[in-house]
Amino acid sequence: MEYTPALRPPPARAAGRLLGTGAALAAFAAALSLLLYRHPPSALIIVAFAVVILGSLWLTIVAYDVALAVGVVLLAAVRFQPAPADVVFAVLITVGAITSRFRLRRVIPGAVLLVGAYLALNLVAAVGVADPQRAVSFLAITFYVACFGLWLAAYVTSSEIARRITRCYVAAAVASALVSTLALLIPFPGHDVFTRIGRAEGLFKDPNVFGPFLVPAALIVLEEILTPRLLQARRATKAVLFFVLTLGVLFSYSRAAWLNLVVGLVVVLVIVSFRRGGGKSAARALAVVLVAVASVAAVVAFSGSLSFLEQRAKVHQSYDSGRFRGQSESITWALHSPFGIGPGQYERRAHIAAHSLYARSLAEEGVPGLLAILVLMFATLGWALRNAIRGHDTYGIGSAALLGAWLGILLNGAFVDTLHWRHLWFVAALIWAGASRFESRSG
């Protein structure tokens, strides 16, 4: 077979890539410097981050795919920012950009344009903010998670990569769900690390993030039970994994996570029922779900958690009125500031967390920012729906599961501030990768 040398990019393009990478690194370094100046870390944390950065750089250079696997596993630990996974992925993205492994042309153009438009509106809104340090640190995280989503969508180009990502994500989610559930039920030494006020939270800083993090994994496992592609395990083993993930979602006591899971399950059942042999597949999926529900009910009864579960299941909680009051005020702020009050300024005005992606976008980026994020979210939903209807998986990752997960995340955005959820951009990237795969084929 004749060897064909790789074509080098034109000097102008190479220079532009290096300039863009340098600018991104400079922005990241400036934001990190401001963050460290405002919140000086201890010597131990500095040493730990230095070790993580140097280790990530070494691993990325020696074994890029292994570094990716490590980063995906670390997505299950986001207790502080930047999280360990952020450091790993920042190194991966930077090295990928320099070595031409990160190519935006592999991503569906609509996603690139919409993400770019939203980031641009964030920059416009950042002019003249009341708290510049908060704006810079918040915008840096927004910039990072958006780049992470685009990079991952560009990198998932084969079944081998999709298999590695799926296995690492499912393994991390199952381990997190199992340890957190046991920590809630059995007071072993250090169990409080994985719980908060009687709720499972894993290595996240909020149970309302931990619960939804498990949902896409549960839906992927459910579709793998019906159509095995990437997980080499018996159906009974996969059913146990699904049960563990369901327990984790339940014991997060997050109403948003419960809604996410229920919506996702309904979507998967509906989609598979319309495919070839759908009646049998839907019946099998329904049987798995019913067995899981019965098993979860038994665990709840055995653990004596029913009363707390009933309390959390109430539609209106005591703190909801404060949330809604702050969200309603975002309309007033948007009217006074057409391009918003600036990134990360919501809490400074409302004195309470946003608890809504859409309220935050309206307040901080104005009506243009709200429209941009809504178009991005619904365009991604459209791509996910098209993939699911046509049966186009993302190199083996089930399109029904991704559609269900994304619809649940989209609904969560009305009740939880999901902008910086790493798994939101993770799921979006897998949907974009699937859409790009078949769009490039048709082209």
C-alpha positions as CSV (number, residue, x, y, z in Angstrom):
1,M,0.0,0.0,0.0
2,E,1.5,3.3,-1.1
3,Y,2.2,5.7,1.7
4,T,0.6,9.1,1.4
5,P,2.2,11.8,3.6
6,A,-0.1,13.9,5.7
7,L,-0.9,17.3,4.2
8,R,0.4,20.2,6.3
9,P,-2.0,23.0,6.8
10,P,-1.2,26.3,5.0
11,P,1.1,28.6,7.0
12,A,-1.6,31.2,7.6
13,R,-4.0,28.5,9.0
14,A,-1.3,27.0,11.2
15,A,-0.4,30.5,12.5
16,G,-4.1,31.2,13.1
17,R,-4.4,28.0,15.0
18,L,-1.4,28.7,17.2
19,L,-2.7,32.3,17.8
20,G,-6.1,31.1,18.7
21,T,-4.7,28.4,21.0
22,G,-2.4,31.0,22.6
23,A,-5.3,33.4,23.1
24,A,-7.4,30.7,24.7
25,L,-4.6,29.7,27.0
26,A,-4.0,33.4,28.0
27,A,-7.7,33.9,28.7
28,F,-7.8,30.7,30.8
29,A,-4.6,31.7,32.7
30,A,-6.0,35.2,33.4
31,A,-9.3,33.8,34.7
32,L,-7.4,31.3,36.8
33,S,-5.1,34.0,38.2
34,L,-8.1,36.1,39.2
35,L,-9.8,33.2,40.8
36,L,-6.6,32.2,42.8
37,Y,-6.1,35.9,43.8
38,R,-9.7,36.1,45.1
39,H,-9.7,32.7,46.8
40,P,-6.0,31.8,47.7
41,P,-5.7,28.0,47.9
42,S,-3.7,26.1,50.5
43,A,-0.2,24.8,49.7
44,L,-1.6,21.3,49.6
45,I,-4.1,22.2,46.9
46,I,-1.5,24.0,44.9
47,V,0.8,20.9,45.0
48,A,-2.2,18.7,44.1
49,F,-3.1,20.8,41.1
50,A,0.5,20.9,39.9
51,V,0.7,17.1,40.1
52,V,-2.6,16.8,38.2
53,I,-1.6,19.3,35.5
54,L,1.9,17.7,34.9
55,G,0.4,14.2,35.1
56,S,-2.3,15.1,32.6
57,L,0.2,16.7,30.2
58,W,2.5,13.7,30.4
59,L,-0.4,11.2,29.9
60,T,-1.8,13.3,27.0
61,I,1.5,13.3,25.2
62,V,2.2,9.6,25.8
63,A,-1.3,8.1,25.5
64,Y,-4.0,10.6,24.3
65,D,-6.9,8.1,24.4
66,V,-6.0,6.9,27.9
67,A,-6.0,10.5,29.1
68,L,-9.5,10.9,27.5
69,A,-10.7,7.8,29.5
70,V,-9.3,9.3,32.7
71,G,-11.1,12.6,32.1
72,V,-14.4,10.8,31.4
73,V,-14.1,8.9,34.7
74,L,-13.3,12.1,36.6
75,L,-16.5,13.7,35.3
76,A,-18.1,11.9,38.4
77,A,-16.1,14.3,40.7
78,V,-17.1,18.0,40.4
79,R,-17.1,19.2,44.0
80,F,-15.0,22.4,43.3
81,Q,-14.0,24.3,40.2
82,P,-11.9,23.8,38.3
83,A,-12.5,20.1,38.9
84,P,-9.9,17.4,38.2
85,A,-11.7,16.5,35.0
86,D,-11.5,20.1,33.9
87,V,-7.7,20.1,34.2
88,V,-7.4,16.9,32.2
89,F,-9.7,18.0,29.5
90,A,-8.1,21.5,29.3
91,V,-4.8,19.8,28.6
92,L,-6.4,17.4,26.1
93,I,-8.1,20.3,24.2
94,T,-4.9,22.4,24.2
95,V,-2.7,19.6,22.9
96,G,-5.4,18.5,20.5
97,A,-5.6,22.0,19.0
98,I,-1.8,22.3,18.7
99,T,-1.5,18.8,17.1
100,S,-4.5,19.3,14.8
101,R,-6.5,16.6,16.6
102,F,-9.2,19.2,17.5
103,R,-10.8,20.1,14.2
104,L,-14.1,22.1,14.3
105,R,-14.9,21.1,10.7
106,R,-15.8,17.7,12.1
107,V,-18.6,19.2,14.1
108,I,-22.0,20.0,12.6
109,P,-21.7,23.6,11.5
110,G,-25.0,24.7,13.2
111,A,-23.7,23.7,16.6
112,V,-20.4,25.6,16.1
113,L,-22.3,28.7,15.0
114,L,-24.8,28.6,17.9
115,V,-22.2,28.0,20.6
116,G,-20.1,30.8,19.1
117,A,-23.0,33.2,19.1
118,Y,-23.8,32.4,22.7
119,L,-20.2,32.9,23.8
120,A,-20.1,36.2,21.8
121,L,-23.2,37.5,23.6
122,N,-21.5,36.6,26.9
123,L,-18.6,38.7,26.0
124,V,-20.8,41.6,25.0
125,A,-22.7,41.4,28.3
126,A,-19.5,41.3,30.3
127,V,-18.7,44.9,29.4
128,G,-19.2,47.2,32.4
129,V,-20.3,44.5,34.9
130,A,-20.6,45.4,38.6
131,D,-18.3,42.5,39.7
132,P,-15.6,42.0,37.1
133,Q,-13.8,39.2,39.0
134,R,-16.9,37.2,39.3
135,A,-17.7,37.8,35.6
136,V,-14.3,36.7,34.4
137,S,-14.3,33.5,36.5
138,F,-17.8,32.6,35.5
139,L,-17.2,33.4,31.8
140,A,-14.1,31.3,31.9
141,I,-16.0,28.3,33.0
142,T,-18.7,28.9,30.4
143,F,-16.0,29.2,27.7
144,Y,-14.4,26.0,28.9
145,V,-17.5,23.8,29.0
146,A,-18.5,25.0,25.5
147,C,-15.1,24.2,24.2
148,F,-15.3,20.8,25.9
149,G,-18.5,20.1,24.1
150,L,-17.2,21.1,20.7
151,W,-13.9,19.2,21.2
152,L,-15.6,16.0,22.3
153,A,-18.0,16.2,19.3
154,A,-15.0,16.5,17.0
155,Y,-13.1,13.7,18.7
156,V,-15.8,11.0,18.7
157,T,-15.3,9.7,15.2
158,S,-15.2,5.9,15.6
159,S,-16.8,3.0,17.4
160,E,-13.6,2.4,19.4
161,I,-13.7,5.9,20.8
162,A,-17.4,5.7,21.5
163,R,-17.0,2.4,23.3
164,R,-14.2,3.7,25.5
165,I,-16.2,6.8,26.4
166,T,-19.3,4.8,27.1
167,R,-17.7,2.2,29.3
168,C,-15.8,4.8,31.3
169,Y,-18.8,7.0,31.8
170,V,-21.1,4.1,32.8
171,A,-18.5,2.7,35.1
172,A,-18.0,6.0,36.8
173,A,-21.7,6.6,37.2
174,V,-22.4,3.1,38.5
175,A,-19.6,3.3,41.0
176,S,-20.7,6.8,42.2
177,A,-24.4,5.6,42.5
178,L,-23.4,2.5,44.4
179,V,-21.1,4.1,46.9
180,S,-23.4,7.0,47.5
181,T,-26.4,4.7,48.0
182,L,-24.5,2.6,50.4
183,A,-23.2,5.7,52.2
184,L,-26.8,6.8,52.7
185,L,-28.0,3.4,54.0
186,I,-24.9,2.2,55.9
187,P,-22.9,4.6,58.2
188,F,-19.4,3.3,57.2
189,P,-16.4,5.5,58.0
190,G,-16.3,8.5,55.7
191,H,-19.9,7.9,54.5
192,D,-20.7,11.6,55.0
193,V,-18.3,12.5,52.1
194,F,-20.9,11.1,49.7
195,T,-24.1,12.5,51.3
196,R,-25.6,15.8,52.4
197,I,-28.6,16.3,54.7
198,G,-29.8,12.8,54.1
199,R,-29.4,12.9,50.3
200,A,-26.9,11.1,48.1
201,E,-24.6,13.5,46.2
202,G,-21.5,11.4,45.3
203,L,-18.4,13.6,44.7
204,F,-20.6,16.5,43.5
205,K,-21.3,19.6,45.5
206,D,-25.0,19.4,45.0
207,P,-27.4,16.4,44.9
208,N,-29.4,18.2,42.2
209,V,-26.3,17.7,39.9
210,F,-25.4,14.2,41.0
211,G,-28.9,12.8,40.3
212,P,-29.1,14.1,36.7
213,F,-25.5,13.0,36.0
214,L,-26.6,9.4,36.5
215,V,-29.6,9.6,34.1
216,P,-27.9,9.5,30.7
217,A,-25.9,6.4,31.9
218,A,-29.1,4.7,33.0
219,L,-30.8,5.3,29.6
220,I,-27.7,4.2,27.7
221,V,-27.6,1.0,29.7
222,L,-31.3,0.4,29.1
223,E,-30.9,0.7,25.4
224,E,-27.9,-1.5,25.5
225,I,-30.1,-4.2,27.1
226,L,-32.3,-4.0,24.1
227,T,-29.6,-3.6,21.4
228,P,-26.2,-4.6,22.6
229,R,-23.5,-2.6,20.9
230,L,-20.8,-1.2,23.2
231,L,-21.1,-2.9,26.6
232,Q,-20.0,-6.5,26.6
233,A,-22.0,-7.9,29.5
234,R,-25.0,-10.2,30.0
235,R,-28.4,-8.7,30.0
236,A,-28.8,-9.7,33.6
237,T,-25.6,-7.8,34.5
238,K,-26.8,-4.7,32.6
239,A,-30.2,-4.9,34.4
240,V,-28.3,-4.8,37.7
241,L,-26.3,-1.7,36.5
242,F,-29.6,-0.1,35.6
243,F,-31.0,-0.9,39.0
244,V,-28.0,0.7,40.8
245,L,-28.2,3.8,38.7
246,T,-31.9,4.1,39.4
247,L,-31.3,3.8,43.1
248,G,-28.7,6.6,42.9
249,V,-31.2,8.9,41.1
250,L,-33.9,8.1,43.6
251,F,-31.7,8.7,46.7
252,S,-30.4,12.0,45.3
253,Y,-33.9,13.1,46.3
254,S,-33.7,15.6,43.4
255,R,-37.1,16.3,41.8
256,A,-35.3,17.5,38.7
257,A,-33.4,14.2,38.5
258,W,-36.6,12.2,38.9
259,L,-38.3,14.2,36.1
260,N,-35.2,13.7,34.0
261,L,-35.3,9.9,34.4
262,V,-39.1,9.5,33.9
263,V,-39.0,11.6,30.7
264,G,-36.0,9.7,29.5
265,L,-37.6,6.3,30.1
266,V,-40.8,7.3,28.4
267,V,-38.8,8.6,25.3
268,V,-36.8,5.4,25.1
269,L,-39.9,3.2,25.3
270,V,-41.7,5.2,22.7
271,I,-38.8,5.3,20.2
272,V,-37.9,1.6,20.5
273,S,-41.6,0.7,20.0
274,F,-41.6,2.3,16.6
275,R,-38.5,0.5,15.4
276,R,-38.3,-2.9,13.7
277,G,-39.3,-5.5,16.2
278,G,-40.4,-2.7,18.4
279,G,-43.2,-4.4,20.2
280,K,-40.9,-7.1,21.6
281,S,-38.2,-4.5,22.5
282,A,-40.6,-2.2,24.2
283,A,-42.1,-5.1,26.2
284,R,-38.6,-6.1,27.3
285,A,-37.7,-2.5,28.2
286,L,-40.9,-2.1,30.2
287,A,-40.2,-5.4,32.0
288,V,-36.7,-4.2,33.0
289,V,-38.2,-0.8,34.2
290,L,-40.9,-2.5,36.2
291,V,-38.5,-4.9,37.9
292,A,-36.2,-2.0,38.7
293,V,-39.2,0.0,40.2
294,A,-40.3,-3.0,42.3
295,S,-36.7,-3.5,43.5
296,V,-36.3,0.2,44.3
297,A,-39.6,0.2,46.2
298,A,-38.3,-2.7,48.3
299,V,-35.1,-0.9,49.1
300,V,-37.0,2.2,50.1
301,A,-39.3,0.2,52.4
302,F,-36.4,-1.7,53.9
303,S,-34.4,1.5,54.6
304,G,-37.2,3.4,56.1
305,S,-36.8,6.3,53.7
306,L,-40.5,6.5,52.7
307,S,-41.3,9.6,54.8
308,F,-38.4,11.6,53.5
309,L,-39.2,10.5,50.0
310,E,-42.8,11.7,50.4
311,Q,-41.5,15.0,51.8
312,R,-39.2,15.6,48.8
313,A,-41.9,14.5,46.3
314,K,-44.0,17.5,47.2
315,V,-44.3,19.8,44.2
316,H,-43.8,23.0,46.2
317,Q,-41.0,23.3,48.8
318,S,-40.5,26.1,51.3
319,Y,-37.6,27.6,49.4
320,D,-39.2,27.6,46.0
321,S,-40.9,31.0,46.6
322,G,-37.4,32.6,46.9
323,R,-36.3,30.9,43.6
324,F,-39.3,32.1,41.7
325,R,-39.0,35.6,43.0
326,G,-35.5,35.9,41.8
327,Q,-36.4,34.4,38.4
328,S,-39.2,36.8,37.9
329,E,-36.9,39.7,38.6
330,S,-34.7,38.6,35.7
331,I,-37.4,40.0,33.4
332,T,-37.0,43.4,35.0
333,W,-33.2,43.3,34.7
334,A,-33.4,42.3,31.0
335,L,-35.7,45.3,30.3
336,H,-33.3,47.7,31.9
337,S,-30.2,46.1,30.3
338,P,-30.9,44.8,26.8
339,F,-27.7,42.7,26.7
340,G,-28.0,41.6,30.3
341,I,-26.3,42.4,33.5
342,G,-23.2,40.3,32.7
343,P,-22.0,36.7,33.3
344,G,-22.2,35.5,36.9
345,Q,-24.0,38.6,38.1
346,Y,-27.3,37.0,38.9
347,E,-26.5,36.0,42.4
348,R,-25.1,39.5,43.1
349,R,-28.5,41.0,42.3
350,A,-30.9,38.3,43.5
351,H,-28.9,37.1,46.5
352,I,-30.0,33.6,45.6
353,A,-28.8,31.0,43.1
354,A,-30.5,31.2,39.7
355,H,-32.0,27.7,39.7
356,S,-32.9,28.1,36.0
357,L,-30.7,28.1,32.9
358,Y,-33.2,30.3,31.1
359,A,-33.7,32.8,33.9
360,R,-29.9,33.2,34.2
361,S,-29.5,33.7,30.4
362,L,-32.3,36.2,30.3
363,A,-30.8,38.2,33.2
364,E,-27.2,38.0,32.3
365,E,-27.2,38.1,28.5
366,G,-30.6,39.7,27.9
367,V,-33.2,38.7,25.4
368,P,-30.5,37.9,22.7
369,G,-28.7,35.5,25.1
370,L,-32.0,33.8,26.0
371,L,-32.9,33.3,22.3
372,A,-29.4,32.0,21.6
373,I,-29.4,29.4,24.3
374,L,-33.0,28.4,23.5
375,V,-32.1,28.0,19.8
376,L,-29.0,25.9,20.7
377,M,-31.0,23.7,23.1
378,F,-33.8,23.1,20.7
379,A,-31.6,22.7,17.7
380,T,-29.7,20.0,19.6
381,L,-33.1,18.4,20.4
382,G,-33.9,18.5,16.7
383,W,-30.7,16.7,15.8
384,A,-31.3,14.2,18.6
385,L,-34.9,13.6,17.4
386,R,-33.7,13.1,13.8
387,N,-31.0,10.7,14.9
388,A,-33.5,8.7,16.9
389,I,-36.2,8.6,14.3
390,R,-33.8,7.4,11.6
391,G,-32.0,5.0,14.0
392,H,-28.7,6.8,13.6
393,D,-26.6,5.9,16.7
394,T,-23.5,7.8,17.6
395,Y,-21.0,5.1,16.6
396,G,-22.9,2.6,18.8
397,I,-24.2,5.0,21.5
398,G,-28.0,4.6,21.3
399,S,-29.8,7.6,19.8
400,A,-33.0,6.9,21.8
401,A,-31.1,7.1,25.0
402,L,-29.4,10.4,24.0
403,L,-32.8,11.9,22.9
404,G,-34.3,10.9,26.2
405,A,-31.4,12.3,28.2
406,W,-31.3,15.6,26.3
407,L,-35.1,16.2,26.6
408,G,-34.8,15.6,30.3
409,I,-31.8,18.0,30.6
410,L,-33.8,20.6,28.5
411,L,-36.7,20.4,31.0
412,N,-34.3,20.5,34.0
413,G,-33.0,23.8,32.7
414,A,-36.3,25.4,33.8
415,F,-35.7,24.4,37.4
416,V,-31.9,24.1,37.8
417,D,-29.1,26.2,36.5
418,T,-27.6,23.6,34.1
419,L,-25.2,25.9,32.1
420,H,-22.0,24.5,33.8
421,W,-23.1,20.9,34.0
422,R,-20.3,19.0,32.4
423,H,-22.7,16.1,31.5
424,L,-25.0,18.6,29.6
425,W,-22.2,19.4,27.2
426,F,-21.1,15.7,27.2
427,V,-24.6,14.6,26.0
428,A,-24.8,17.5,23.6
429,A,-21.4,16.5,22.1
430,L,-22.5,12.9,21.5
431,I,-25.7,14.1,19.8
432,W,-23.6,16.5,17.6
433,A,-21.2,13.7,16.8
434,G,-24.0,11.5,15.6
435,A,-25.6,14.2,13.6
436,S,-22.2,15.1,12.0
437,R,-21.5,11.5,11.2
438,F,-24.6,11.0,9.0
439,E,-24.7,14.5,7.6
440,S,-21.2,14.1,6.2
441,R,-22.3,10.8,4.7
442,S,-25.3,12.3,3.0
443,G,-23.1,15.2,1.8
